[in-house]
Amino acid sequence: MSTTRNRYPLGWAGRADGKAKIGSLISLLVVVAAVYIGMKFIPVRAAAYQFDDTVREQVVFAGARRRQIGNEEIMRNLMGKADELGLPITRGNVRITRRTNRIRIQAAWKTPIELPFDFTYEWTFVADHEGPSF
C-alpha cells in the first residue's frame, strides 16, 4: 500500500494558522517605523553635536586669544554655523559670559520634529562650555 505524503503539509514556517504571516507583518511594520523615526531624529542630533563642537571650539579659541576676539565675532561664528546646519538658533538663545580669567558660552534651543498623525515633538538641546581665558 503506497501512500503519498504531502511534503509541506503546513503553511510557511510550519504554521498552518496564519500567525507566522501576521507576526512577520508586525515585525516589518516595527522595522519600518524604527527606520522612519531614525531618519527624523538622527540628522537633528548630528547637527546638534556639530553645533556643540563649534561652541567648544569657540570657547577654546576665544579663551586663548581673549583680547583679539570679541563677543560679537563669537556670536557671528555661532550664528553662521547654526544657519549652515539649519538649526533654529537665534542670538537670544546664546549667552556669552566673560569673567576675570574664564569664558563661558551657553546655547539652548528647541528643534521641532514633525511626526505622523499631526504630532510635533520639540527636542531640547543645551550646549554649555566653559574654559580658561588667557
BELZICOR-V408553 format. One record per residue. N is the residue number from 0. PSI is psi in degrees with one decimal (NA if undefined). Layout:
N;PSI
N;PSI
This chain:
0;120.9
1;124.0
2;139.0
3;131.4
4;140.4
5;124.5
6;-31.4
7;77.8
8;-23.3
9;167.8
10;-168.2
11;137.0
12;25.5
13;12.7
14;127.4
15;-10.5
16;0.2
17;-0.5
18;-31.3
19;-38.7
20;-40.7
21;-42.6
22;-40.8
23;-41.0
24;-43.1
25;-42.4
26;-42.4
27;-42.0
28;-38.4
29;-42.7
30;-44.5
31;-42.3
32;-41.6
33;-42.1
34;-43.5
35;-47.8
36;-40.3
37;-39.6
38;-26.0
39;-41.5
40;-37.3
41;-46.0
42;-35.7
43;-43.6
44;-39.0
45;-42.2
46;-39.2
47;-40.3
48;-41.5
49;-40.8
50;-39.8
51;-41.7
52;-38.4
53;-40.0
54;-45.3
55;-43.4
56;-40.9
57;-35.8
58;-47.1
59;-46.2
60;-45.9
61;-33.5
62;-33.6
63;-26.1
64;57.1
65;-45.4
66;-15.5
67;-19.6
68;125.6
69;175.3
70;-35.1
71;-39.0
72;-39.5
73;-45.7
74;-42.7
75;-43.2
76;-43.9
77;-41.6
78;-36.3
79;-42.1
80;-40.6
81;-42.4
82;-42.6
83;-39.4
84;-8.3
85;29.9
86;143.0
87;60.6
88;131.6
89;173.5
90;-30.3
91;-18.0
92;-8.5
93;135.5
94;127.4
95;123.5
96;127.8
97;133.5
98;-175.2
99;-53.6
100;32.4
101;148.8
102;138.3
103;131.7
104;126.5
105;136.3
106;132.1
107;135.7
108;163.8
109;135.5
110;119.7
111;137.2
112;117.0
113;126.4
114;167.8
115;165.2
116;36.8
117;38.0
118;129.8
119;122.8
120;130.0
121;112.8
122;123.4
123;133.0
124;147.9
125;127.4
126;119.7
127;109.5
128;143.2
129;145.4
130;172.3
131;152.2
132;120.5
133;NA
